[in-house]
Amino acid sequence: MIGSTVARLAVNAGYDVVLSNSRSPDTLQELVAQLGPQARAATADEAAEAGEIVLVSVPLKAYPALSNTPVTGKVVMDTGNYYPERDGVISELDTKTLTDSEYLERYLPGARVVKVFNNIFFKHLLHLARPVGAADRSFLPIAGDDDSAKREVVEFLDSIGYGAVDAGPLAEGWRQQPGTPVYGPPYGTFANEQGTPAGADVIRSALEAATR
Ligand SMILES: NC(=O)c1ccc[n+]([C@@H]2O[C@H](COP(=O)([O-])OP(=O)(O)OC[C@H]3O[C@@H](n4cnc5c(N)ncnc54)[C@H](OP(=O)(O)O)[C@@H]3O)[C@@H](O)[C@H]2O)c1
């Protein structure tokens, strides 16, 4: 859902995209055909190797099975959310010792992880993209420890149709995790797939209103 939506927005913005899943590239052929010649399917190892910016968009329970191909030094965008009923109990997330993205970081040594896209329904993400300068542009919170990685993500978001609000380091990523004010509501209800635009001030206020 989220991975293919980001792929679609990226292709629309002129990027070349390499998609992978847990099965095989063959199972992604229909999606690749829809996305057109800028997209191709590969194994997770090949995708990790090929990506200048890597998107990890899998359930947290799949982290131990992620590709072992090193992504050291690469920008990794993390869409993940911890849902114990889906992912199983992860004690450090239950006790809030780690944020969801700090947990991913453990599986990707040396990656420059940026938390992004985790707080928006994939259909809203598709429909709310707007060009630079549009009055109804929506903004997404981002969290990360590496300022240059965040700048690359801001540039990427800008090109695919979104502004960004800096939510701080990965340790502050809890402000955009499930159950917080910025997680879902600013972009409207599930019933309206077109979504409701959410500007920078709305996102900033929602981040500030989060309590742990
Ligand atoms: N859905 C949303 O609107 C939304 C919005 C924001 C954030 N999120 C979060 O983003 C994450 C992904 O959610 P989703 O809804 O996009 O899930 P999804 O549609 O179920 O997609 C998950 C993808 O991960 C792949 N995958 C699983 N294990 C893998 C592995 N070891 N290596 C490579 N690929 C693997 C799956 O491939 P196979 O099908 O081959 O197993 C599948 O393509 C979750 O943490 C979710 O909470 C979701």
The ligand as an ORCA input file, in Angstrom:
! r2SCAN-3c Opt
* xyz 0 1
  N      -1.326      1.215      4.644
  C      -1.169      2.489      5.026
  O      -1.983      3.376      4.683
  C       0.021      2.865      5.860
  C       0.243      4.228      6.066
  C       1.376      4.638      6.769
  C       2.261      3.709      7.268
  N       2.014      2.370      7.099
  C       2.997      1.432      7.682
  O       3.929      1.085      6.649
  C       4.334     -0.285      6.813
  C       3.902     -1.048      5.572
  O       2.487     -1.012      5.526
  P       1.624     -1.314      4.223
  O       0.224     -1.054      4.628
  O       2.187     -0.600      3.051
  O       1.849     -2.882      4.096
  P       1.563     -3.881      2.879
  O       0.680     -3.247      1.861
  O       1.157     -5.165      3.521
  O       2.978     -4.063      2.225
  C       4.041     -4.629      2.904
  C       5.047     -5.060      1.873
  O       6.199     -5.518      2.562
  C       6.722     -6.591      1.806
  N       7.653     -7.351      2.649
  C       7.363     -8.051      3.770
  N       8.488     -8.621      4.261
  C       9.508     -8.245      3.440
  C      10.894     -8.532      3.419
  N      11.481     -9.266      4.358
  N      11.639     -8.009      2.413
  C      11.053     -7.240      1.449
  N       9.731     -6.956      1.427
  C       8.966     -7.456      2.402
  C       5.498     -7.354      1.407
  O       5.803     -8.242      0.361
  P       4.963     -9.622      0.175
  O       3.580     -9.212     -0.154
  O       5.684    -10.318     -0.922
  O       5.082    -10.323      1.504
  C       4.594     -6.203      0.971
  O       4.833     -5.858     -0.360
  C       3.645     -0.776      8.094
  O       4.507     -0.612      9.201
  C       2.425      0.152      8.222
  O       1.981      0.267      9.553
  C       0.929      1.943      6.383
*
